[in-house]
Amino acid sequence: MIASRQPEEIQTLVSSYEKQLEQTENNFIDIVIRSEGAISYQDVMQMPVPSIKLLIERMNNRVEEINKANRGSRR
């Protein structure tokens, strides 16, 4: 609980939350980029977290499939 913390601890927590927020926003932008615009930032922001996780898993699986196919065609 932030309310029970000392000022130094609060500043550390806020800094940690800001870093987590920045990383989350970066991840959301990566989703938009990797989807090549098929999914907008607003779309991602409106999705529940479990759906975002599933989307990332599916996107990663698709990229792996494409990479395997590309490696096979080079031979």
C-alpha positions as CSV (number, residue, x, y, z in Angstrom):
1,M,0.0,0.0,0.0
2,I,1.4,3.3,-1.1
3,A,-0.4,5.2,1.7
4,S,1.6,3.4,4.4
5,R,5.0,4.1,2.8
6,Q,7.7,6.7,3.5
7,P,8.3,9.4,0.9
8,E,11.4,7.8,-0.4
9,E,9.6,4.5,-0.8
10,I,6.7,6.2,-2.6
11,Q,9.1,7.8,-5.1
12,T,10.7,4.4,-5.7
13,L,7.3,2.8,-6.3
14,V,6.2,5.6,-8.6
15,S,9.4,5.3,-10.6
16,S,8.9,1.6,-10.9
17,Y,5.3,2.1,-12.1
18,E,6.4,4.6,-14.7
19,K,9.0,2.2,-16.1
20,Q,6.4,-0.6,-16.2
21,L,4.0,1.8,-18.0
22,E,6.6,2.7,-20.5
23,Q,7.4,-1.0,-21.2
24,T,3.7,-1.8,-21.6
25,E,3.2,1.0,-24.0
26,N,6.3,-0.1,-26.0
27,N,4.8,-3.6,-26.1
28,F,1.5,-2.3,-27.4
29,I,3.2,-0.3,-30.1
30,D,5.2,-3.4,-31.1
31,I,1.9,-5.3,-31.5
32,V,0.6,-2.6,-33.9
33,I,3.9,-2.6,-35.9
34,R,4.1,-6.4,-36.1
35,S,0.4,-6.6,-37.2
36,E,1.4,-4.3,-40.0
37,G,-1.5,-2.0,-39.1
38,A,-4.2,-4.7,-39.0
39,I,-4.6,-3.9,-35.3
40,S,-4.5,-0.3,-34.1
41,Y,-3.2,1.1,-30.9
42,Q,-6.7,1.9,-29.9
43,D,-7.8,-1.7,-30.6
44,V,-5.0,-3.0,-28.3
45,M,-5.9,-0.5,-25.5
46,Q,-9.5,-1.7,-25.6
47,M,-8.6,-5.4,-25.3
48,P,-8.6,-7.2,-22.0
49,V,-5.2,-8.4,-20.9
50,P,-5.9,-12.1,-21.4
51,S,-6.8,-11.3,-25.1
52,I,-3.6,-9.3,-25.5
53,K,-1.6,-12.3,-24.2
54,L,-3.4,-14.6,-26.6
55,L,-2.8,-12.2,-29.5
56,I,0.9,-12.0,-28.8
57,E,1.1,-15.8,-28.5
58,R,-0.7,-16.2,-31.9
59,M,1.5,-13.5,-33.5
60,N,4.7,-15.2,-32.3
61,N,3.5,-18.6,-33.6
62,R,2.7,-17.1,-37.0
63,V,6.1,-15.4,-37.2
64,E,7.8,-18.8,-36.3
65,E,5.8,-20.5,-39.1
66,I,6.8,-17.9,-41.6
67,N,10.5,-18.1,-40.5
68,K,10.3,-21.9,-40.9
69,A,8.8,-21.7,-44.3
70,N,11.5,-19.1,-45.4
71,R,14.3,-21.4,-44.1
72,G,12.8,-24.3,-46.0
73,S,12.6,-22.4,-49.2
74,R,16.2,-21.3,-49.1
75,R,17.5,-24.9,-49.3
